[in-house]
């Protein structure tokens, strides 16, 4: 017997707009993310994809509309509060500490989630903090093994290849046990072998009670990975559906190839 019970979406974006003066970077965007699913966000350069990530994570505030994460309104919340609620992300341009080790960079992802009370324990190096530090180290090393980075944990980030740096940033985004991960072009600049490795790891992560929204330009990559695709063009949502539907959508073809491509 088929189960028709509808699951509650982990993220609801409703009528979100973001204006920079007279520029409508996002215009009335609405969608929902299903729990534990992988959704891709695609569109031509300048279509508003990264801006949407910035609005969801609190880096920018929406001009209009609302965003709910696990039924909680996060539209006006600070970026640090949103991170502590369970939303992690990577960036299009890698943001790591080049002169710190792989281990130190990834541990930052866990330390940033500490509350104010724990900060007092840090200052006085209490027994509770020392225990917490052990737990964070164990969790970090677990993630490094998951992404085949453990042997490089003491390596300075500036000495790593570009593909390894992308994996370090990915590790930092997931070390804090976030329930929603936003990946901004996670395989950009990687060689084919690195792309396939990360594709498998993203799939594996989605089976561990993690919802993923990713920006990617390569239709083949997202078609293998995502169960649903959202398409933006000039700040507007022009399509949403399964990969096969998106590939055949005339509006999507026109957005990527120009008018007359249909």
C-alpha positions as a Markdown table, in Angstrom:
| # | Residue | x | y | z |
|---|---|---|---|---|
| 1 | Unk | 0.0 | 0.0 | 0.0 |
| 2 | Unk | 1.4 | 3.4 | -1.0 |
| 3 | Unk | 2.1 | 5.9 | 1.8 |
| 4 | Unk | 0.6 | 9.2 | 0.8 |
| 5 | Unk | 1.6 | 11.0 | 3.9 |
| 6 | Unk | 3.1 | 14.4 | 3.0 |
| 7 | Unk | 6.3 | 15.2 | 4.9 |
| 8 | Unk | 6.9 | 18.7 | 6.2 |
| 9 | Unk | 9.4 | 20.7 | 4.2 |
| 10 | Unk | 12.6 | 21.6 | 6.0 |
| 11 | Unk | 12.8 | 25.0 | 4.2 |
| 12 | Unk | 10.1 | 27.2 | 2.9 |
| 13 | Unk | 11.0 | 30.3 | 0.8 |
| 14 | Unk | 7.9 | 32.4 | 0.1 |
| 15 | Unk | 7.7 | 35.4 | -2.2 |
| 16 | Unk | 11.3 | 36.4 | -1.5 |
| 17 | Unk | 12.7 | 39.5 | -3.2 |
| 18 | Unk | 16.0 | 41.2 | -2.8 |
| 19 | Unk | 16.6 | 44.7 | -4.2 |
| 20 | Unk | 19.9 | 46.6 | -4.4 |
| 21 | Unk | 18.6 | 50.1 | -5.2 |
| 22 | Unk | 16.8 | 49.7 | -8.5 |
| 23 | Unk | 18.3 | 46.3 | -9.2 |
| 24 | Unk | 16.0 | 43.3 | -8.6 |
| 25 | Unk | 18.5 | 40.6 | -7.8 |
| 26 | Unk | 15.7 | 38.3 | -6.6 |
| 27 | Unk | 12.0 | 38.8 | -7.6 |
| 28 | Unk | 9.2 | 37.0 | -5.8 |
| 29 | Unk | 11.0 | 33.6 | -5.4 |
| 30 | Unk | 9.0 | 30.7 | -3.8 |
| 31 | Unk | 9.9 | 27.1 | -3.3 |
| 32 | Unk | 10.1 | 24.3 | -0.7 |
| 33 | Unk | 12.8 | 21.8 | 0.1 |
| 34 | Unk | 11.9 | 18.3 | 1.0 |
| 35 | Unk | 13.7 | 16.8 | 4.0 |
| 36 | Unk | 16.7 | 14.5 | 3.2 |
| 37 | Unk | 16.5 | 15.3 | -0.6 |
| 38 | Unk | 19.1 | 16.9 | -2.9 |
| 39 | Unk | 17.8 | 19.9 | -4.9 |
| 40 | Unk | 19.9 | 21.8 | -7.5 |
| 41 | Unk | 19.7 | 25.5 | -8.1 |
| 42 | Unk | 20.8 | 26.4 | -11.7 |
| 43 | Unk | 20.7 | 29.3 | -14.0 |
| 44 | Unk | 22.9 | 31.6 | -16.2 |
| 45 | Unk | 25.5 | 33.8 | -14.6 |
| 46 | Unk | 23.9 | 36.7 | -12.8 |
| 47 | Unk | 20.6 | 34.9 | -12.3 |
| 48 | Unk | 20.6 | 35.4 | -8.5 |
| 49 | Unk | 21.7 | 32.0 | -7.3 |
| 50 | Unk | 24.4 | 33.1 | -4.9 |
| 51 | Unk | 22.2 | 36.0 | -3.8 |
| 52 | Unk | 19.5 | 33.6 | -2.8 |
| 53 | Unk | 22.0 | 31.6 | -0.8 |
| 54 | Unk | 23.1 | 34.8 | 1.0 |
| 55 | Unk | 19.5 | 35.6 | 1.8 |
| 56 | Unk | 18.7 | 32.2 | 3.2 |
| 57 | Unk | 21.8 | 32.2 | 5.4 |
| 58 | Unk | 21.3 | 35.7 | 6.7 |
| 59 | Unk | 24.3 | 37.4 | 4.9 |
| 60 | Unk | 21.7 | 39.6 | 3.1 |
| 61 | Unk | 18.2 | 40.4 | 4.4 |
| 62 | Unk | 15.2 | 39.9 | 2.1 |
| 63 | Unk | 13.6 | 43.0 | 0.9 |
| 64 | Unk | 10.2 | 41.2 | 0.8 |
| 65 | Unk | 8.9 | 37.7 | 1.6 |
| 66 | Unk | 9.7 | 35.2 | 4.3 |
| 67 | Unk | 12.0 | 32.2 | 4.9 |
| 68 | Unk | 11.1 | 29.4 | 7.4 |
| 69 | Unk | 13.5 | 26.7 | 8.5 |
| 70 | Unk | 12.0 | 23.7 | 10.3 |
| 71 | Unk | 8.8 | 25.8 | 10.8 |
| 72 | Unk | 10.8 | 28.7 | 12.4 |
| 73 | Unk | 10.8 | 32.2 | 10.7 |
| 74 | Unk | 14.5 | 33.0 | 10.0 |
| 75 | Unk | 13.9 | 35.9 | 7.7 |
| 76 | Unk | 15.4 | 38.5 | 10.0 |
| 77 | Unk | 17.7 | 36.3 | 12.0 |
| 78 | Unk | 21.5 | 37.0 | 12.2 |
| 79 | Unk | 23.9 | 34.8 | 10.2 |
| 80 | Unk | 25.4 | 33.2 | 13.3 |
| 81 | Unk | 22.0 | 32.4 | 14.7 |
| 82 | Unk | 21.0 | 30.7 | 11.5 |
| 83 | Unk | 24.2 | 28.7 | 11.5 |
| 84 | Unk | 23.5 | 27.5 | 15.0 |
| 85 | Unk | 20.0 | 26.4 | 14.0 |
| 86 | Unk | 21.5 | 23.9 | 11.6 |
| 87 | Unk | 22.2 | 25.6 | 8.2 |
| 88 | Unk | 25.7 | 25.2 | 6.8 |
| 89 | Unk | 27.2 | 26.4 | 3.5 |
| 90 | Unk | 30.2 | 26.6 | 1.3 |
| 91 | Unk | 31.1 | 29.6 | -0.9 |
| 92 | Unk | 31.7 | 30.1 | -4.7 |
| 93 | Unk | 35.1 | 31.6 | -3.8 |
| 94 | Unk | 36.8 | 29.4 | -1.2 |
| 95 | Unk | 37.0 | 31.0 | 2.2 |
| 96 | Unk | 39.6 | 29.2 | 4.3 |
| 97 | Unk | 42.5 | 30.2 | 6.6 |
| 98 | Unk | 45.4 | 29.6 | 4.3 |
| 99 | Unk | 48.1 | 29.5 | 7.0 |
| 100 | Unk | 46.2 | 27.1 | 9.2 |
| 101 | Unk | 46.1 | 23.3 | 9.0 |
| 102 | Unk | 43.3 | 21.3 | 7.4 |
| 103 | Unk | 42.3 | 20.1 | 10.9 |
| 104 | Unk | 42.2 | 23.6 | 12.3 |
| 105 | Unk | 40.1 | 24.9 | 9.4 |
| 106 | Unk | 37.5 | 22.1 | 9.7 |
| 107 | Unk | 37.3 | 22.4 | 13.5 |
| 108 | Unk | 36.3 | 26.1 | 13.1 |
| 109 | Unk | 33.0 | 24.8 | 11.7 |
| 110 | Unk | 32.2 | 23.1 | 15.0 |
| 111 | Unk | 33.5 | 25.9 | 17.3 |
| 112 | Unk | 31.4 | 28.6 | 15.7 |
| 113 | Unk | 28.3 | 26.8 | 17.0 |
| 114 | Unk | 29.3 | 27.1 | 20.7 |
| 115 | Unk | 26.9 | 29.1 | 22.8 |
| 116 | Unk | 27.7 | 32.0 | 25.2 |
| 117 | Unk | 27.7 | 29.8 | 28.2 |
| 118 | Unk | 30.3 | 27.5 | 26.6 |
| 119 | Unk | 32.5 | 30.6 | 25.9 |
| 120 | Unk | 33.0 | 31.0 | 29.6 |
| 121 | Unk | 34.2 | 27.4 | 29.8 |
| 122 | Unk | 36.7 | 28.2 | 27.0 |
| 123 | Unk | 38.1 | 31.2 | 28.9 |
| 124 | Unk | 38.6 | 29.2 | 32.1 |
| 125 | Unk | 39.5 | 26.0 | 30.4 |
| 126 | Unk | 37.1 | 24.0 | 32.5 |
| 127 | Unk | 36.7 | 20.2 | 32.6 |
| 128 | Unk | 33.5 | 20.6 | 30.6 |
| 129 | Unk | 35.3 | 22.5 | 27.9 |
| 130 | Unk | 38.2 | 20.0 | 27.7 |
| 131 | Unk | 35.7 | 17.2 | 27.2 |
| 132 | Unk | 33.9 | 19.2 | 24.6 |
| 133 | Unk | 37.2 | 19.8 | 22.8 |
| 134 | Unk | 37.8 | 16.1 | 22.7 |
| 135 | Unk | 34.4 | 15.5 | 21.2 |
| 136 | Unk | 35.0 | 18.2 | 18.5 |
| 137 | Unk | 38.3 | 16.7 | 17.6 |
| 138 | Unk | 36.8 | 13.3 | 17.3 |
| 139 | Unk | 34.0 | 14.6 | 15.1 |
| 140 | Unk | 36.4 | 16.5 | 12.9 |
| 141 | Unk | 38.7 | 13.6 | 12.4 |
| 142 | Unk | 35.6 | 11.5 | 11.5 |
| 143 | Unk | 34.6 | 14.0 | 8.8 |
| 144 | Unk | 38.2 | 14.1 | 7.5 |
| 145 | Unk | 38.2 | 10.3 | 7.1 |
| 146 | Unk | 34.8 | 10.5 | 5.3 |
| 147 | Unk | 36.3 | 12.9 | 2.7 |
| 148 | Unk | 39.7 | 11.2 | 2.5 |
| 149 | Unk | 41.5 | 14.1 | 4.1 |
| 150 | Unk | 42.7 | 12.5 | 7.3 |
| 151 | Unk | 46.3 | 12.0 | 6.1 |
| 152 | Unk | 46.5 | 15.7 | 5.3 |
| 153 | Unk | 45.0 | 17.0 | 8.6 |
| 154 | Unk | 48.3 | 18.6 | 9.6 |
| 155 | Unk | 49.0 | 20.1 | 6.2 |
| 156 | Unk | 48.6 | 23.9 | 5.7 |
| 157 | Unk | 45.7 | 24.8 | 3.5 |
| 158 | Unk | 47.9 | 27.0 | 1.3 |
| 159 | Unk | 49.9 | 23.8 | 0.3 |
| 160 | Unk | 46.8 | 21.9 | -0.9 |
| 161 | Unk | 45.5 | 21.5 | -4.5 |
| 162 | Unk | 42.4 | 23.4 | -5.5 |
| 163 | Unk | 40.3 | 20.2 | -5.3 |
| 164 | Unk | 41.5 | 19.4 | -1.8 |
| 165 | Unk | 40.7 | 23.0 | -0.7 |
| 166 | Unk | 37.1 | 22.5 | -2.0 |
| 167 | Unk | 36.8 | 19.3 | 0.1 |
| 168 | Unk | 38.1 | 21.1 | 3.2 |
| 169 | Unk | 35.5 | 23.8 | 2.9 |
| 170 | Unk | 32.9 | 21.1 | 2.4 |
| 171 | Unk | 34.1 | 19.3 | 5.5 |
| 172 | Unk | 33.8 | 22.5 | 7.5 |
| 173 | Unk | 30.2 | 23.0 | 6.4 |
| 174 | Unk | 29.2 | 19.5 | 7.5 |
| 175 | Unk | 31.2 | 19.1 | 10.7 |
| 176 | Unk | 28.6 | 21.0 | 12.8 |
| 177 | Unk | 25.9 | 18.4 | 12.1 |
| 178 | Unk | 23.8 | 20.9 | 10.0 |
| 179 | Unk | 20.5 | 19.5 | 8.8 |
| 180 | Unk | 20.5 | 21.7 | 5.7 |
| 181 | Unk | 23.7 | 22.3 | 3.6 |
| 182 | Unk | 24.0 | 24.9 | 0.9 |
| 183 | Unk | 26.8 | 24.1 | -1.6 |
| 184 | Unk | 27.8 | 26.9 | -4.0 |
| 185 | Unk | 29.4 | 25.2 | -7.0 |
| 186 | Unk | 31.0 | 22.4 | -5.0 |
| 187 | Unk | 32.8 | 20.8 | -8.0 |
| 188 | Unk | 33.8 | 23.9 | -9.9 |
| 189 | Unk | 37.5 | 23.7 | -11.0 |
| 190 | Unk | 37.8 | 20.0 | -10.0 |
| 191 | Unk | 39.1 | 17.3 | -12.3 |
| 192 | Unk | 36.7 | 14.5 | -13.3 |
| 193 | Unk | 38.0 | 12.0 | -10.7 |
| 194 | Unk | 37.5 | 14.6 | -7.9 |
| 195 | Unk | 34.0 | 15.5 | -9.2 |
| 196 | Unk | 32.9 | 11.8 | -9.1 |
| 197 | Unk | 34.3 | 11.4 | -5.6 |
| 198 | Unk | 32.4 | 14.4 | -4.2 |
| 199 | Unk | 29.3 | 13.4 | -6.1 |
| 200 | Unk | 29.3 | 10.1 | -4.2 |
| 201 | Unk | 29.9 | 11.8 | -0.9 |
| 202 | Unk | 27.1 | 14.2 | -1.4 |
| 203 | Unk | 24.8 | 11.3 | -2.2 |
| 204 | Unk | 26.0 | 9.5 | 0.9 |
| 205 | Unk | 25.4 | 12.6 | 3.1 |
| 206 | Unk | 21.8 | 12.9 | 1.9 |
| 207 | Unk | 21.2 | 9.4 | 3.3 |
| 208 | Unk | 22.3 | 10.6 | 6.8 |
| 209 | Unk | 19.3 | 12.9 | 7.5 |
| 210 | Unk | 20.8 | 15.9 | 5.7 |
| 211 | Unk | 19.0 | 18.0 | 3.1 |
| 212 | Unk | 21.2 | 19.6 | 0.4 |
| 213 | Unk | 20.6 | 22.6 | -1.9 |
| 214 | Unk | 23.4 | 23.1 | -4.4 |
| 215 | Unk | 24.3 | 25.6 | -7.1 |
| 216 | Unk | 25.9 | 24.0 | -10.2 |
| 217 | Unk | 26.2 | 24.9 | -13.9 |
| 218 | Unk | 26.8 | 21.4 | -15.2 |
| 219 | Unk | 23.4 | 19.9 | -16.0 |
| 220 | Unk | 24.9 | 16.4 | -16.3 |
| 221 | Unk | 26.3 | 16.6 | -12.8 |
| 222 | Unk | 23.0 | 17.8 | -11.2 |
| 223 | Unk | 20.9 | 15.4 | -13.2 |
| 224 | Unk | 22.8 | 12.5 | -11.7 |
| 225 | Unk | 22.6 | 13.9 | -8.2 |
| 226 | Unk | 19.4 | 15.9 | -7.6 |
| 227 | Unk | 15.8 | 14.7 | -7.4 |
| 228 | Unk | 14.6 | 18.2 | -8.2 |
| 229 | Unk | 15.9 | 21.3 | -10.0 |
| 230 | Unk | 15.0 | 24.9 | -9.5 |
| 231 | Unk | 15.9 | 27.3 | -12.4 |
| 232 | Unk | 16.5 | 31.1 | -12.0 |
| 233 | Unk | 16.9 | 33.6 | -14.7 |
| 234 | Unk | 17.4 | 37.4 | -14.1 |
| 235 | Unk | 16.3 | 37.0 | -10.5 |
| 236 | Unk | 13.1 | 35.1 | -11.3 |
| 237 | Unk | 12.2 | 31.4 | -10.9 |
| 238 | Unk | 11.4 | 30.2 | -14.4 |
| 239 | Unk | 11.1 | 26.5 | -13.8 |
| 240 | Unk | 11.1 | 23.8 | -11.2 |
| 241 | Unk | 10.8 | 20.0 | -11.6 |
| 242 | Unk | 12.6 | 16.7 | -12.1 |
| 243 | Unk | 15.8 | 16.7 | -14.1 |
| 244 | Unk | 14.3 | 15.3 | -17.3 |
| 245 | Unk | 11.5 | 17.9 | -17.2 |
| 246 | Unk | 14.0 | 20.7 | -16.8 |
| 247 | Unk | 16.2 | 19.5 | -19.6 |
| 248 | Unk | 13.2 | 19.6 | -22.0 |
| 249 | Unk | 11.7 | 22.9 | -20.7 |
| 250 | Unk | 11.7 | 25.6 | -23.5 |
| 251 | Unk | 12.2 | 28.4 | -21.0 |
| 252 | Unk | 15.3 | 26.8 | -19.6 |
| 253 | Unk | 16.7 | 26.1 | -23.0 |
| 254 | Unk | 16.1 | 29.7 | -24.0 |
| 255 | Unk | 17.7 | 31.1 | -20.8 |
| 256 | Unk | 20.9 | 29.1 | -21.4 |
| 257 | Unk | 21.1 | 29.2 | -25.2 |
| 258 | Unk | 19.3 | 32.5 | -26.0 |
| 259 | Unk | 16.2 | 33.2 | -27.9 |
| 260 | Unk | 15.6 | 31.2 | -31.0 |
| 261 | Unk | 17.0 | 28.0 | -29.3 |
| 262 | Unk | 13.6 | 26.5 | -28.9 |
